[in-house]
């Protein structure tokens, strides 16, 4: 995986360590910028309240209140949990210009972000994220104080 120019990951592991930690499918997406097949991911239609964290390093990436139904085949969010939760970089693979989304903590590949598609969201953005890049940490519906 190409390093991100001008940014240093907070979580650094060798490729051997990533391979030992991640399943082959997780590694292919997170560390080799692969894509899972549409409509096959664990979180595509999930409506559970909680936080979506990076499967590789556990950093908080998105919150369930920014997840929306885009019917594109992958989980979609309109805003990251924090301004530095994700990094964006130009991706010219597949013969087109896209914006790749990476974990701000470990620089693992998450998916792509698209703008101007007309979804009724506050940002007019669709963070199209591979389910396999995420781990949902659900929140109890009625938390005890």
TAPE-V565388 format. One line per field, one symbol per residue. ss: DSSP state (H for helix, E for strand, - for the rest). psi: psi as a letter, one per 20 degrees, with the letter a starting at -180 (. if undefined). A space follows every 50 residues. Layout:
ss->???
psi->???
This chain:
ss->--------------HHHHHHH--HHHHHHH-------------------E EEEE-----EEEEHHHEE------EEE--------EEEEEE-HHH--EEE EEE-----EEEEEEE---------EEEEE-HHHEEEEE-------
psi->ppqppjppqhopqrhggghhhqrgggghggijkapqqqjiqhjgjpjppa porphgijqpgqqhijproikiiqppqiprhqhjhqqqqpojrkjrproq pqpigikqpgbqpqqkijqmqhikqooopphiiqopoqqqhnqp.
